[in-house]
Amino acid sequence: MRRRTFCKTALGAAVAATLPGCGSGSKSPAADVGSFIPAVSGAGDEISIESAAIVELADNLQGHLYLQADAGYNAAKLVWNGMFDHKQPAMVVQCASTDDVVSAVTFARERDLLVSVKCGGHSLPGKSTSDGGMMIDLSQMHSVDVDVDAMTMRADGGSLLSHLDDAAMAHNLLTTTGIVSHTGAGGFTLGGGLGRTDRKMGLAIDNLLAATVVTASGDVVHASEDENADLFWGLRGGGGNFGVVTEFVYRLHPFNPTVYGGDLIYDIDKDFFEFYAELHDTLPDEANIEPNLAPGEDGRMAAIVGVTWCGDHAAGEKALAPMLAFAGLKSGELGPLSYHDLQTGADGFLGHGRQYYLKSGFLRELTPAAIEVIVEFANRGTVGAWFQHLGGATSRIASGATAYVHRDVAFNFGIMYFGDDPAQNDAGIAAVREFYQAMQPHMAGFYTNLHDDSEQNTWGNYGPNYPRLVGIKNKYDPGNLFRLNANIKPSA
Ligand SMILES: Cc1cc2nc3c(=O)[nH]c(=O)nc-3n(C[C@H](O)[C@H](O)[C@H](O)COP(=O)(O)OP(=O)(O)OC[C@H]3O[C@@H](n4cnc5c(N)ncnc54)[C@H](O)[C@@H]3O)c2cc1C
């Protein structure tokens, strides 16, 4: 066994501590468990994993394997939502290559070990971690290359949205990414991928050209319209159900990184939302208008409307003039804006480690009844809410063309609690649920990437696309190794 890699695990370090220059010399807790490590199976049963096998796995990795006693474990196991800081995977396999992913997947499958996959770690319900499982951590795999002539971008499966935006914008190009730059491209893309440019450029999946996937069998499979087209269809909206994606290839679009836009502030009232509903119906694809219902500068709840126009500025000025002319405008202005600043503006207050809880759903339209609920609950000020503006290019694709089925909706509507004091969580969660319960009758399904934990919801949410997804699951993951997600259960 090679000495360098043997020291990669606490287990290895515990044994190697007796060797000069390797290990800290202190006894690793991992060594106390003897020749087995306690873990949890996919079905949730307690299992034991042979220490020797873990050492062998670590030895063969280009990346690192962390056991609970290792110095780097506590940092490596963290996910974005601080509500899941308490989770303790049995091991974190921090992969550096597709081969590492193959080794980790094979190891877990052969032992029926519970698996989670972490890219950016932003799963709201904490699906990228577990108690007692193996976390396959892709965060070290984030190289991105742009082919300017072909207008395509290749990104490793652990890339963040900032990596994608920065690489593409360096060439005045772009593909749709989301509104917080430390979100992972992995989960984001596989669930659909909504962002400020989706009405013009389509969702992230509408720009996905190919992917490389490590399936549950440990095979490395390429997926595109021409190769394994069934898998490619499923990857575009089916989440992490079919394997670990180690590489994405996206289409890029010409893009001026200085957009036209700004924040405009209005009262949260019926007049504003009626105006917004009417405006939505008339806007060209370049316009993205997203009210964020949150406390304004004076502490009162307000509709802080993020306006982005990704096109010719003069045309934007003309199309968006009604927003400035609307009598309810309280403050704010529109003008040239750095898209980079826009994409990173929420990174701080939606940062890692805070307490978050969210429920959401799509709206086909903003009906008077929905407006009534929004105005009443948002003005209570107990929790915030936001819109993501859809339609445009996202709606000009048939609902059966990709696994993502919700092509006929106009908005994604989220209700979110966030804070820093875990003692406030129960009250925050209750407020989100109450608001959501009132909104739910007006919603038309929900965004897979913001799913809650209900299996029934997952089935229903894919509508007519669900049976096809089950068929793909049966083919690529019949044992449901990849179950920590909006899970599509195999029927085989
Ligand atoms: C602050 C914040 C802002 C957001 N903004 C947007 C937005 O603007 N638009 C939008 O569409 N969504 C947005 N989302 C939702 C986001 O798309 C999902 O939370 C998504 O799952 C995050 O991806 P991740 O890789 O960071 O998550 P992770 O927690 O790392 O992964 C989530 C799940 O995705 C799967 N997965 C991740 N990477 C891979 C991979 N390479 N291969 C296979 N499976 C993988 C796994 O099943 C995993 O359980 C936001 C979420 C947050 C928390």
The ligand as a MOL file (V3000), in Angstrom:
LIG
                    3D

  0  0  0     0  0            999 V3000
M  V30 BEGIN CTAB
M  V30 COUNTS 53 58 0 0 0
M  V30 BEGIN ATOM
M  V30 1 C -29.7430 29.9120 -2.1180 0
M  V30 2 C -30.3910 29.1180 -3.1980 0
M  V30 3 C -30.7040 29.7110 -4.3960 0
M  V30 4 C -31.2970 28.9610 -5.4110 0
M  V30 5 N -31.6000 29.5790 -6.5860 0
M  V30 6 C -32.0870 28.8410 -7.6040 0
M  V30 7 C -32.3310 29.4260 -8.8690 0
M  V30 8 O -32.1340 30.6030 -9.0790 0
M  V30 9 N -32.8050 28.6310 -9.8490 0
M  V30 10 C -33.0420 27.3000 -9.6550 0
M  V30 11 O -33.4250 26.6310 -10.5980 0
M  V30 12 N -32.8340 26.7310 -8.4640 0
M  V30 13 C -32.3660 27.4600 -7.4350 0
M  V30 14 N -32.1670 26.8800 -6.2240 0
M  V30 15 C -32.5210 25.4670 -6.0280 0
M  V30 16 C -31.3570 24.6210 -6.4640 0
M  V30 17 O -31.4220 24.4190 -7.8620 0
M  V30 18 C -31.3810 23.2580 -5.7490 0
M  V30 19 O -31.2770 23.4590 -4.3770 0
M  V30 20 C -30.2720 22.3630 -6.2560 0
M  V30 21 O -30.4910 21.0650 -5.7880 0
M  V30 22 C -28.9360 22.8530 -5.8090 0
M  V30 23 O -27.9220 22.1280 -6.4090 0
M  V30 24 P -26.5950 21.7720 -5.5930 0
M  V30 25 O -25.7450 21.0020 -6.5010 0
M  V30 26 O -26.0560 22.9940 -4.9410 0
M  V30 27 O -27.2220 20.8850 -4.4540 0
M  V30 28 P -26.6990 19.5820 -3.7100 0
M  V30 29 O -27.3210 19.6650 -2.3640 0
M  V30 30 O -25.2480 19.4350 -3.8090 0
M  V30 31 O -27.3900 18.4510 -4.5380 0
M  V30 32 C -28.7820 18.3230 -4.5280 0
M  V30 33 C -29.1550 17.0200 -5.1910 0
M  V30 34 O -28.8110 17.1040 -6.5600 0
M  V30 35 C -28.2330 15.8920 -6.9960 0
M  V30 36 N -26.9150 16.2000 -7.5520 0
M  V30 37 C -26.1580 17.2890 -7.3610 0
M  V30 38 N -25.0870 17.2590 -8.1590 0
M  V30 39 C -25.1610 16.1110 -8.8480 0
M  V30 40 C -24.3640 15.5230 -9.8540 0
M  V30 41 N -23.2690 16.1150 -10.3370 0
M  V30 42 N -24.7520 14.3260 -10.3470 0
M  V30 43 C -25.8670 13.7050 -9.9010 0
M  V30 44 N -26.6660 14.2320 -8.9560 0
M  V30 45 C -26.3150 15.4330 -8.4550 0
M  V30 46 C -28.2560 14.9450 -5.8420 0
M  V30 47 O -29.4140 14.1510 -5.9310 0
M  V30 48 C -28.3960 15.8360 -4.6480 0
M  V30 49 O -29.1320 15.2500 -3.6190 0
M  V30 50 C -31.5860 27.6030 -5.2020 0
M  V30 51 C -31.2890 27.0070 -3.9830 0
M  V30 52 C -30.7050 27.7500 -2.9910 0
M  V30 53 C -30.4140 27.1010 -1.6930 0
M  V30 END ATOM
M  V30 BEGIN BOND
M  V30 1 1 1 2
M  V30 2 1 2 3
M  V30 3 2 2 52
M  V30 4 2 3 4
M  V30 5 1 4 5
M  V30 6 1 4 50
M  V30 7 2 5 6
M  V30 8 1 6 7
M  V30 9 1 6 13
M  V30 10 2 7 8
M  V30 11 1 7 9
M  V30 12 1 9 10
M  V30 13 2 10 11
M  V30 14 1 10 12
M  V30 15 2 12 13
M  V30 16 1 13 14
M  V30 17 1 14 15
M  V30 18 1 14 50
M  V30 19 1 15 16
M  V30 20 1 16 17
M  V30 21 1 16 18
M  V30 22 1 18 19
M  V30 23 1 18 20
M  V30 24 1 20 21
M  V30 25 1 20 22
M  V30 26 1 22 23
M  V30 27 1 23 24
M  V30 28 2 24 25
M  V30 29 1 24 26
M  V30 30 1 24 27
M  V30 31 1 27 28
M  V30 32 2 28 29
M  V30 33 1 28 30
M  V30 34 1 28 31
M  V30 35 1 31 32
M  V30 36 1 32 33
M  V30 37 1 33 34
M  V30 38 1 33 48
M  V30 39 1 34 35
M  V30 40 1 35 36
M  V30 41 1 35 46
M  V30 42 1 36 37
M  V30 43 1 36 45
M  V30 44 2 37 38
M  V30 45 1 38 39
M  V30 46 1 39 40
M  V30 47 2 39 45
M  V30 48 1 40 41
M  V30 49 2 40 42
M  V30 50 1 42 43
M  V30 51 2 43 44
M  V30 52 1 44 45
M  V30 53 1 46 47
M  V30 54 1 46 48
M  V30 55 1 48 49
M  V30 56 2 50 51
M  V30 57 1 51 52
M  V30 58 1 52 53
M  V30 END BOND
M  V30 END CTAB
M  END
